[in-house]
Amino acid sequence: MKYFGMPLGMWLLYKRSFTTQLVNVVGLSKKEAKKINTSAKPVYKDIIRKIPEFEKGDIFKMNIVNCALLSSFYLNLKEKPSLDVMADYYQEAMGTWATKWFCKKGSKKKFAKSTCDKYKKTAVLKAADRNPYSWNMSFHPYEDDSGYECRFTKCGICHLMKELGIEEVIPAMCKLDYAMSDWGGTSNFIREYTLAGGGPYCDCGYKKK
């Protein structure tokens, strides 16, 4: 994957918030946070370059770019925070006006036919069979028409973070799903299992509010 387009844009959009929250959440000094920002950038670029380009129709490119972003900062922390601190850190770092606007915009079509059709096409694509940094999923509408569940059997985040030797922080990324649903405002997020937690799959359920 080239350090251009989305990967470059995501770095420019979030580098400030990821640095600021090192102070606000992790408890580093501003000097320490700035130093980590500087050292994280080449790590981020290196991670991005090792990821294959996503094929047309694969909707999960942003997910793996976000994973590379968090990983680059985490890898440069000399003292690793607890999982709870990292979960809070990631949520605060991602909780910018841009993310909340994106969630609000997407929530308007959360249960539209076009969104459901997109997930059905993604389920057929099975991109992770060819790119281990992507996802395989199945789509399950609720029988009472109250929403749907996306059930993931292969996870690019799990693959990348295990490859980087930091699989302990995977659940910090999983927790953001709840916040993003709240920021969207039209759904309640429901989950029973995660692959990171040893479950048979990751279930992402969205119930209409």
The 8 nearest C-alpha neighbors of each residue, nearest first, counted from 0:
[[1, 52, 48, 51, 50, 47, 2, 49],
 [2, 0, 3, 48, 47, 6, 52, 4],
 [3, 1, 6, 7, 44, 47, 0, 48],
 [2, 4, 7, 1, 6, 5, 8, 0],
 [3, 5, 7, 6, 8, 2, 1, 9],
 [4, 6, 8, 7, 9, 3, 61, 64],
 [7, 5, 9, 8, 2, 3, 4, 64],
 [8, 6, 3, 10, 5, 9, 4, 2],
 [9, 7, 5, 11, 10, 6, 4, 12],
 [8, 10, 12, 6, 11, 7, 5, 13],
 [11, 9, 7, 14, 8, 13, 12, 6],
 [10, 12, 8, 9, 13, 14, 7, 15],
 [11, 13, 9, 10, 8, 14, 15, 97],
 [14, 12, 16, 15, 10, 11, 9, 17],
 [13, 15, 17, 10, 16, 11, 18, 12],
 [14, 16, 18, 13, 17, 19, 12, 11],
 [15, 17, 92, 19, 18, 13, 14, 20],
 [18, 16, 92, 14, 20, 15, 19, 13],
 [19, 17, 15, 21, 16, 20, 32, 36],
 [20, 18, 16, 21, 22, 17, 15, 23],
 [21, 19, 23, 22, 24, 17, 18, 92],
 [22, 20, 25, 18, 19, 24, 27, 23],
 [21, 23, 27, 26, 20, 19, 28, 25],
 [24, 22, 20, 21, 26, 25, 19, 27],
 [25, 23, 20, 26, 88, 21, 22, 84],
 [24, 26, 21, 22, 27, 23, 84, 20],
 [27, 25, 22, 24, 23, 21, 28, 20],
 [28, 26, 22, 21, 25, 31, 32, 29],
 [27, 29, 31, 30, 22, 32, 26, 21],
 [30, 28, 32, 31, 33, 22, 27, 19],
 [29, 31, 33, 28, 32, 34, 27, 35],
 [30, 32, 34, 28, 29, 33, 27, 35],
 [33, 31, 29, 35, 34, 30, 18, 21],
 [32, 34, 36, 30, 35, 31, 29, 37],
 [33, 35, 31, 37, 32, 36, 30, 38],
 [36, 34, 38, 32, 37, 33, 39, 75],
 [37, 35, 33, 39, 34, 38, 18, 32],
 [36, 38, 34, 35, 39, 40, 33, 41],
 [37, 39, 35, 36, 40, 34, 41, 75],
 [40, 38, 71, 36, 42, 72, 37, 35],
 [39, 41, 43, 42, 38, 37, 44, 36],
 [42, 40, 44, 43, 39, 45, 38, 37],
 [43, 41, 45, 39, 40, 71, 44, 46],
 [42, 44, 71, 40, 46, 41, 45, 67],
 [45, 43, 41, 47, 42, 46, 48, 40],
 [44, 46, 42, 48, 43, 47, 41, 49],
 [47, 45, 43, 49, 44, 48, 42, 67],
 [48, 46, 44, 50, 45, 49, 0, 43],
 [47, 49, 0, 45, 46, 50, 1, 44],
 [50, 48, 46, 47, 51, 45, 0, 44],
 [49, 51, 0, 47, 48, 52, 46, 132],
 [52, 50, 0, 53, 49, 130, 48, 132],
 [51, 53, 0, 54, 50, 1, 60, 130],
 [54, 52, 51, 57, 60, 55, 130, 133],
 [53, 55, 57, 56, 52, 126, 130, 51],
 [54, 56, 57, 53, 58, 52, 126, 124],
 [55, 57, 58, 54, 121, 124, 120, 53],
 [58, 56, 55, 59, 54, 53, 126, 121],
 [57, 59, 60, 56, 121, 61, 55, 53],
 [60, 58, 62, 61, 57, 133, 63, 134],
 [59, 61, 62, 63, 58, 64, 53, 57],
 [62, 60, 64, 59, 63, 65, 5, 58],
 [63, 61, 65, 59, 60, 64, 66, 156],
 [62, 64, 66, 65, 60, 61, 156, 67],
 [63, 65, 61, 67, 66, 62, 6, 68],
 [66, 64, 68, 62, 63, 67, 61, 69],
 [65, 67, 63, 64, 69, 68, 70, 156],
 [66, 68, 70, 64, 65, 69, 43, 71],
 [69, 67, 65, 66, 71, 70, 43, 64],
 [68, 70, 66, 72, 71, 67, 73, 65],
 [71, 69, 73, 67, 68, 72, 74, 66],
 [70, 72, 39, 43, 68, 74, 42, 69],
 [73, 71, 39, 75, 69, 70, 74, 76],
 [74, 72, 70, 76, 75, 71, 69, 79],
 [73, 75, 71, 72, 76, 70, 39, 77],
 [76, 74, 72, 73, 35, 77, 39, 71],
 [77, 75, 73, 78, 74, 79, 72, 35],
 [78, 76, 75, 79, 74, 73, 80, 35],
 [77, 79, 76, 80, 75, 73, 81, 74],
 [78, 80, 76, 77, 81, 73, 74, 85],
 [81, 79, 84, 85, 78, 82, 25, 83],
 [82, 80, 84, 83, 85, 79, 86, 168],
 [81, 83, 85, 84, 86, 168, 171, 80],
 [84, 82, 86, 81, 85, 87, 171, 80],
 [83, 85, 87, 81, 86, 82, 88, 80],
 [86, 84, 88, 82, 87, 83, 171, 89],
 [85, 87, 171, 83, 89, 88, 84, 82],
 [88, 86, 84, 90, 85, 89, 91, 83],
 [89, 87, 85, 91, 86, 90, 24, 92],
 [88, 90, 92, 86, 91, 87, 93, 85],
 [91, 89, 87, 93, 88, 92, 94, 175],
 [90, 92, 94, 88, 93, 89, 87, 20],
 [93, 91, 17, 16, 89, 90, 94, 20],
 [92, 94, 90, 91, 95, 89, 98, 13],
 [95, 93, 91, 92, 90, 98, 99, 96],
 [94, 96, 97, 98, 93, 99, 92, 16],
 [95, 97, 99, 98, 100, 94, 101, 93],
 [98, 96, 100, 95, 99, 101, 94, 12],
 [99, 97, 101, 95, 100, 96, 94, 102],
 [98, 100, 102, 96, 101, 97, 182, 103],
 [99, 101, 103, 97, 98, 102, 96, 104],
 [100, 102, 98, 104, 99, 103, 105, 97],
 [103, 101, 183, 99, 105, 100, 104, 182],
 [104, 102, 183, 100, 106, 101, 105, 99],
 [103, 105, 101, 102, 106, 107, 100, 183],
 [106, 104, 102, 107, 103, 108, 101, 109],
 [105, 107, 109, 183, 103, 108, 104, 185],
 [106, 108, 105, 109, 104, 103, 185, 110],
 [109, 107, 111, 106, 110, 105, 114, 113],
 [110, 108, 106, 107, 111, 105, 114, 185],
 [109, 111, 108, 114, 112, 146, 115, 207],
 [110, 112, 108, 114, 113, 109, 115, 107],
 [111, 113, 115, 114, 116, 110, 108, 117],
 [112, 114, 116, 111, 115, 117, 108, 110],
 [115, 113, 117, 111, 116, 112, 109, 110],
 [114, 116, 112, 118, 117, 113, 119, 111],
 [117, 115, 119, 113, 114, 118, 112, 120],
 [118, 116, 114, 120, 115, 119, 113, 121],
 [117, 119, 121, 115, 120, 116, 122, 138],
 [118, 120, 116, 122, 121, 117, 138, 115],
 [121, 119, 123, 117, 122, 118, 116, 124],
 [122, 120, 118, 124, 123, 119, 117, 125],
 [121, 123, 137, 136, 119, 120, 124, 125],
 [122, 124, 120, 121, 125, 119, 137, 136],
 [123, 125, 121, 126, 122, 120, 57, 56],
 [126, 124, 135, 127, 123, 122, 128, 121],
 [125, 127, 128, 124, 129, 130, 133, 134],
 [128, 126, 130, 133, 131, 134, 129, 135],
 [127, 129, 126, 125, 130, 131, 135, 134],
 [128, 130, 127, 126, 131, 125, 133, 132],
 [129, 131, 127, 132, 133, 128, 126, 51],
 [132, 130, 127, 133, 155, 129, 158, 128],
 [133, 131, 155, 130, 158, 159, 127, 156],
 [132, 134, 155, 127, 131, 130, 126, 154],
 [135, 133, 154, 127, 153, 155, 126, 136],
 [136, 134, 125, 153, 127, 151, 152, 126],
 [137, 135, 151, 122, 150, 152, 134, 149],
 [136, 138, 122, 150, 149, 151, 139, 135],
 [137, 139, 149, 119, 148, 150, 118, 122],
 [138, 140, 148, 147, 149, 141, 137, 150],
 [141, 139, 147, 146, 148, 142, 138, 144],
 [142, 140, 147, 144, 143, 146, 145, 139],
 [141, 143, 144, 140, 145, 146, 147, 139],
 [142, 144, 145, 141, 146, 140, 147, 206],
 [145, 143, 141, 142, 146, 140, 147, 207],
 [144, 146, 143, 207, 206, 141, 147, 142],
 [147, 145, 206, 205, 141, 144, 207, 140],
 [148, 146, 140, 141, 139, 205, 204, 206],
 [147, 149, 204, 139, 203, 138, 150, 140],
 [150, 148, 138, 203, 137, 202, 139, 204],
 [149, 151, 202, 137, 136, 201, 148, 203],
 [150, 152, 136, 201, 200, 135, 153, 202],
 [151, 153, 200, 135, 136, 150, 201, 154],
 [154, 152, 135, 134, 151, 127, 155, 136],
 [155, 153, 134, 157, 156, 133, 158, 152],
 [154, 156, 132, 133, 158, 157, 134, 131],
 [157, 155, 159, 158, 154, 160, 63, 66],
 [158, 156, 154, 155, 160, 159, 161, 169],
 [157, 159, 155, 161, 156, 160, 162, 132],
 [160, 158, 162, 156, 161, 157, 155, 163],
 [159, 161, 163, 166, 165, 162, 157, 158],
 [162, 160, 166, 164, 163, 158, 159, 165],
 [161, 163, 159, 160, 164, 158, 165, 166],
 [164, 162, 160, 161, 165, 159, 166, 70],
 [163, 165, 161, 162, 166, 160, 167, 159],
 [166, 164, 160, 167, 163, 161, 168, 169],
 [165, 167, 161, 160, 168, 169, 164, 157],
 [168, 166, 165, 169, 170, 82, 164, 160],
 [167, 169, 166, 171, 170, 165, 82, 85],
 [168, 170, 171, 166, 172, 167, 195, 157],
 [171, 169, 173, 172, 168, 174, 195, 167],
 [172, 170, 86, 169, 174, 168, 173, 85],
 [171, 173, 170, 174, 169, 175, 86, 89],
 [174, 172, 170, 175, 171, 176, 169, 193],
 [173, 175, 176, 172, 171, 177, 170, 86],
 [174, 176, 178, 177, 173, 172, 90, 179],
 [177, 175, 179, 174, 178, 173, 180, 188],
 [178, 176, 180, 175, 179, 188, 174, 181],
 [177, 179, 181, 175, 180, 176, 182, 90],
 [180, 178, 182, 176, 181, 177, 183, 175],
 [179, 181, 183, 177, 178, 182, 188, 186],
 [180, 182, 178, 184, 179, 183, 177, 187],
 [183, 181, 179, 184, 180, 99, 102, 178],
 [184, 182, 103, 102, 106, 180, 181, 185],
 [183, 185, 181, 182, 186, 180, 103, 106],
 [186, 184, 208, 183, 106, 207, 187, 180],
 [187, 185, 207, 208, 206, 205, 184, 180],
 [186, 188, 206, 205, 208, 180, 189, 207],
 [187, 189, 205, 204, 177, 180, 186, 206],
 [190, 188, 204, 205, 203, 187, 191, 206],
 [191, 189, 202, 203, 192, 204, 188, 201],
 [190, 192, 202, 189, 193, 201, 203, 198],
 [193, 191, 198, 201, 202, 190, 200, 194],
 [194, 192, 201, 198, 196, 195, 200, 197],
 [193, 195, 198, 197, 200, 196, 201, 199],
 [196, 194, 193, 197, 170, 169, 157, 198],
 [195, 197, 193, 194, 198, 192, 170, 201],
 [196, 198, 194, 195, 193, 199, 192, 200],
 [197, 199, 194, 192, 193, 200, 196, 201],
 [198, 200, 194, 197, 192, 201, 152, 193],
 [201, 199, 152, 194, 198, 151, 193, 192],
 [202, 200, 193, 151, 192, 194, 150, 203],
 [203, 201, 150, 190, 149, 192, 204, 200],
 [202, 204, 149, 148, 190, 150, 189, 201],
 [203, 205, 148, 189, 188, 147, 190, 202],
 [206, 204, 188, 146, 147, 187, 186, 148],
 [205, 207, 146, 187, 186, 145, 208, 204],
 [208, 206, 186, 145, 146, 185, 187, 205],
 [207, 186, 185, 206, 187, 184, 145, 205]]
